[in-house]
């Protein structure tokens, strides 16, 4: 029964939308629902983790450890977003800490089993990796925008704006 429910949810999420019924069945077979209460840590930066997650409901926050400042929020993710991509890329340690900002329900996909599925069926492997790459691309753009916002300089203090006034 749970596999059927997982398949139905996977069919509706943007990360897995467009996959065939057979591909969704393969994903559902290696997945499970996982609930996290508000403020629960899903995984911690620097630790090994075995699951890739897709957020069904709730919100999670990605935090990164900054020396002398602690774990600072970098990005908030919501329904349909992917989290835990390091596990599928077999990078070893997680690159950030992820905490549930509110009670959240996620689909946990066993990353090792997913790697096997992708290796055995290159069509689904291509689709999954393409979607992981898209999620990473979006994450990179969001991070760049946040960095630009953090280091934004007021127009009047900007050196190029001052140079224009002197001309």
C-alpha positions in Angstrom: 0.0 0.0 0.0 2.8 2.4 0.9 4.5 1.8 -2.5 1.3 2.8 -4.3 1.0 6.0 -2.2 4.7 6.8 -2.9 4.2 6.3 -6.6 1.2 8.6 -6.6 3.1 11.3 -4.8 6.1 10.9 -7.0 3.9 11.3 -10.1 2.8 14.7 -8.8 6.2 16.2 -7.9 8.1 18.4 -10.3 11.3 16.4 -9.7 9.8 13.2 -10.9 6.9 14.4 -13.1 7.1 13.0 -16.6 8.7 9.8 -15.6 7.0 6.6 -16.9 4.8 4.5 -14.7 7.5 1.8 -14.7 10.2 4.3 -13.7 8.0 5.7 -10.9 7.4 2.1 -9.7 11.2 1.6 -9.6 11.6 4.8 -7.5 8.7 4.0 -5.2 10.2 0.5 -4.5 13.4 2.1 -3.1 11.7 5.0 -1.3 9.8 5.6 2.0 7.9 8.4 3.7 9.8 10.2 6.4 8.3 12.8 8.8 10.3 15.4 10.6 8.9 17.6 13.4 9.7 21.3 13.5 13.4 22.0 14.3 14.4 18.4 13.6 17.8 18.0 11.9 17.5 15.9 8.7 21.2 15.6 8.3 24.3 17.4 9.4 27.2 18.9 7.4 30.2 16.7 7.4 28.4 13.5 8.1 27.8 10.5 5.8 24.1 10.2 4.7 22.4 7.5 2.7 19.2 9.2 1.4 18.2 11.6 -1.2 15.0 13.5 -0.3 12.1 15.2 -2.1 10.0 17.5 0.0 6.3 16.6 0.0 5.2 19.2 2.5 6.6 21.7 4.9 9.8 23.7 4.6 13.5 22.9 5.3 16.4 25.2 5.7 19.9 24.6 4.4 22.6 25.9 6.8 26.3 26.0 6.4 28.9 26.3 9.1 30.9 29.5 9.0 33.9 29.6 11.3 33.3 31.9 14.4 29.7 32.4 13.3 28.1 28.9 13.5 25.6 27.3 11.3 24.0 30.0 9.2 20.9 29.7 7.0 21.7 29.7 3.3 18.5 28.7 1.6 14.9 27.5 2.3 13.4 24.7 0.3 9.7 23.8 -0.1 7.4 21.2 -1.6 8.9 19.5 -4.7 12.5 20.5 -3.9 15.3 18.1 -3.8 17.7 17.9 -0.8 20.6 15.6 0.0 22.0 15.5 -3.5 25.5 14.6 -2.2 24.3 11.1 -1.4 23.5 10.3 -5.0 26.7 11.7 -6.3 28.6 9.6 -3.8 30.6 12.6 -2.6 30.8 11.2 0.9 30.1 13.9 3.5 27.1 16.2 3.3 28.0 19.7 2.3 25.4 21.4 4.6 23.1 20.9 7.5 19.4 20.6 6.8 16.7 21.4 9.4 12.9 21.3 9.2 11.7 24.9 9.6 8.2 23.5 10.1 6.8 19.9 10.4 7.8 18.3 7.1 7.1 15.2 5.2 9.7 14.0 2.8 10.1 11.1 0.4 13.5 9.5 1.3 15.1 7.6 -1.6 17.9 5.2 -0.8 20.7 6.7 -2.8 22.7 3.5 -3.1 19.7 1.7 -4.5 19.0 4.6 -6.8 22.5 4.5 -8.1 22.0 0.8 -8.9 18.7 1.6 -10.7 20.4 4.3 -12.7 23.4 2.1 -13.6 21.1 -0.8 -14.7 18.7 1.4 -16.7 20.6 4.3 -18.4 17.3 5.9 -19.5 16.1 6.5 -16.0 19.7 7.3 -15.0 19.8 10.0 -17.5 16.5 11.4 -16.4 17.4 11.4 -12.7 20.9 12.9 -13.2 19.4 15.6 -15.5 17.0 16.5 -12.8 19.7 16.5 -10.1 21.8 18.8 -12.4 18.8 21.1 -12.8 18.2 21.3 -9.1 21.9 22.0 -8.5 21.8 24.7 -11.2 18.9 26.4 -9.5 20.6 26.1 -6.1 23.7 27.7 -7.5 21.7 30.7 -9.0 19.9 31.1 -5.6 23.2 31.1 -3.8 24.7 33.6 -6.1 21.8 35.9 -5.7 22.1 35.6 -1.9 25.8 36.4 -2.0 25.1 39.4 -4.2 22.5 40.6 -1.7 24.8 40.1 1.3 27.6 42.2 -0.3 25.3 44.8 -2.0 26.6 48.3 -1.8 24.3 51.2 -1.6 24.2 53.2 -4.9 25.6 56.3 -3.4 28.5 54.5 -1.8 29.3 52.5 -5.0 32.7 53.6 -6.5 31.5 53.7 -10.1 28.6 55.9 -9.1 31.0 58.3 -7.3 33.2 58.4 -10.4 30.2 59.4 -12.5 29.5 62.4 -10.3 33.1 63.7 -10.8 32.9 63.8 -14.5 
